[in-house]
Amino acid sequence: MAMDGKELVEKLAKLSQVQSIKDIPQLTHALFPGTHCPLMGAAMAVGGIKDSLIVVVGTDECTYYTKSMTIHSEKFGGIDGRCVSVVLDDHDVTFGSAEKVQEAFKEIIEEYRPQCVFLVIGDDFDAISEGLSELYGIPVLPVHTEHFKCEDHLPGLERTITVCAEMMKSCDSDNSVNLLGQRMGDFATTELYAMLQKAGVKIGLQLPCGCSVDDIKNAAAAKVNIVVNDIALPLAQKMQEKFGIPYVYFNKFVIPEKIYEAYKNLFGYLELELPGELEGLYQNAREKIEKNKGELEGITYIYGNTPYAVFEMNCFLSSLGMVPQVIQTNRYTEADEPYAKEILQYTDPYVCKAANIAPLQYVYDVLSPYLYLGHEFGNRLRQKGIAIVHSDRASGMLGFEVTGYLLQQLVKSVREAKEYRKELGL
């Protein structure tokens, strides 16, 4: 059944009305393709930690979902790999599952002999985890993944990473840096990595993109933590409190000044001279902005889901003269407020919850944007005179390279959109 695009637009909030995430509506009650359970996030995090095991305690639906997701992952090792389930029935849910978990755990330890276990549960298993840890002499870390309390899978990632602080021990500093929060891509291919290598900086823990249990235990040897995604902020804050290790927030920024500031903070904490080529990279990014600004000015777009920081990126695009019509997001924090205020100096876009691409097709005819930033069906967009801006490659980038790549993709898509609109007589 077709929806009324004008009615859908009227359901949206304006950015100027938003004080918290509660003020951001969703277009429909059902989301497409839907939210991902926090179990998925927990599994994604454990997949990057060698020598560890994820034990999912829950209903047959939850345990099957997690096993089916990990069974095809090389990181987990297939059907007999590092994802194990303890299935609860109605009796367990009603009268308690502690005894069943303890019995199953004995078999799991004997068969898998892991160095660390992440016990992923919905109930309060903290005391049981502590008892199992003492009994078997390995870290058994509880990760709470109550789906009804979460918007998406990211809390599962965040909680799994954060609980790793429990097995870290005090160490003498080796002047290394830890990379916290990178979910995709190879850090060794990034601009940031190249700058650290040239400065002779050792890379320590990389969580959750690839590490061992021993790497986690010795993570406090680092001089600085680099946080490249919000999911790692709680862990960095815990490590600062526990070990006095400062952290630098180095998200996937696109504003050149934010990138330069992050570099300066990082090398300041490392007590190293800032690499000379960074000034050239910064100036090059500014030149690319000036070169492409004219072609992007006045271009309307809908923001969907990208690897970038939502409001920082839309602030950048607004400063170029681009016009966000709808910004989709599942988060709005204090850190987003300054960017939102700057966006409002240029325009007041609609906002809604992410993962609404099904109803959005009826909004396109009302708003008629040039671009869609994120994941959508390319052919459907083309029929509306809209070009999709692909940005997944940015998942493996950090530094000024992010700015250059985004500008390149924007200009390419704007030219495509103009061709589509010409074909359609728009």
Secondary structure, DSSP 8 states (H G I E B T S, - for coil): ----HHHHHHHSEEGGG-SSGGG---SSSS-BS----HHHHHHHHHHTEETEEEEEEE-HHHHHHHHHHHTT-TTTTGGGSSEEEEE--HHHHHH-SHHHHHHHHHHHHHHH--SEEEEEESS--HHHHHHHHHHHTS-EEEEE--GGG-SSSHHHHHHHHHHGGGG-------SEEEEE---SS-GGGSHHHHHHHHTT--EEEEETTSEEHHHHHTGGGEEEEEE-SGGGHHHHHHHHHHH---EEE--S--SHHHHHHHHHHHHHHTT----THHHHHHHHHHHHHHHHHHHHTT-EEEE---SS-HHHHHHHHHHTT-EEEEEE-S---GGGHHHHHHHHHH---EEE-S-BHHHHTTTHHHH--SEEESS--HHHHHTTT-EEE--GGGGG--SHHHHHHHHHHHHHHHHHHHHHHHHHT-
